[in-house]
Amino acid sequence: MIEQLPPTRRLPTARRYAARRQLEELVSSRWAPRRRRRFILGIAIFAVVGSAATGITLLRSSPVTDRTTARCYTTAAVGSGETFSGTTIGVLGAPGSTGQVDNAIANCSDLWRQGFLLQGKSGMQRPSPNTSNPVPPLVACTLPSGIAGVFPGDQSTCTQLGLPLAGQ
Amino acid sequence: MEDFSQLPDEELWARAASHDGGAFGELFERHADTVYNHCFRRTASWAVAEDLTSVVFLEAWRRRRQVQFHGESVLPWLLAVANNAIRNSDRSFRRYRRLLAKLPRPVAIPDQSEEAIGRVDDERTMRNVLQAFERLSPQDQEIVSLCDWTGLGYEEAALALDVPIGTVRSRLSRARARLREQLGQTVVSTDTNKDESMEGES
């Protein structure tokens, strides 16, 4: 029968060093690995949800079918019929040409910059010479008539107005 | 770098709880060998004892709000954590498998050094001891290993086992008698004098 226990031994040096270092790093970190993983998971979920929301928004876009005219709005309101805050821009080229409204946002931006459009004002304004005016963020939605409506705002503005984003 | 060697466990623990890694490193340095040998005696494997030692300190950090001190020493509580880790070793290893995988593995080389040969002999010896020891109830195993093998006093063992001191005395006395039966005439202890004197107190 065994009478003596084996002698005590020291934890091997390499293991002692590595284990101590690992513990020191763990303790120094204010975020436990599990909490860190949860945070990363949260970010991932946020990204996925964000991407999905973007995808849904894109799916909800609708092509502009009438490119002969477009509307530059000065408020985020559709108005009724021909009554709205802003102005209508027309075609520069031959009938059927899409020269001006293909990039409705760029053209409306120019009108804002040159001072022809002012927040909340209907129609074209008389700009002050040699001044550059602020251009608000603009978004193009497709109006029920199939033309593009360029509003001050972002993608959520189209949703709020019940309009699809203007598709390419 | 701050010198932690003069600070008591309780002070180191308080600093560690404030995310001072160096303070926890000092606690590890101070108690790792005791935990390591305790785990070896319960498992008869130096390799398993290495992993368990890491698990004990990782688990101690996870349960840091439940820490208890005996005087200024955290060792009895660490051994309680060790007993728990040994009892639930599968779950413990699963919980910390990623961290354990980053540590250097025990070297299983045909090493003919005295140390390596000694470790192999230790394991053989300990396996034989455990054959008799494991016939005891888990409670008896814990009390004998804490008091007789690792050298805790009654009060420290009471803290580690979360029982009154009187229970430690009576349980230890019974456990020793049972182990004596299992081993024939011999009581396995690191300190036979202490064994006799403690038995007298029970």
Interface residues (C-beta under 8 A of the other chain):
Chain A: M1 I2 E3 Q4 L5 P6 P7 T8 R9 R10 L11 P12 A14 R15 R16 A18 A19 R20 R21 Q22 L23 E24 E25 L26 V27 S28 S29 R30 A32 P33
Chain B: A16 H19 D20 G21 G22 A23 F24 G25 F28 E29 A32 D33 Y36 N37 F40 R41 W46 E50 T53 S54 F57 L58 W61 R62 R98 L99 K102 L103 P104 P106 G118 R119 D121 D122 T125 M126 N128 V129 A132 W149 L183 G184 Q185 T186 V188 S189 T190
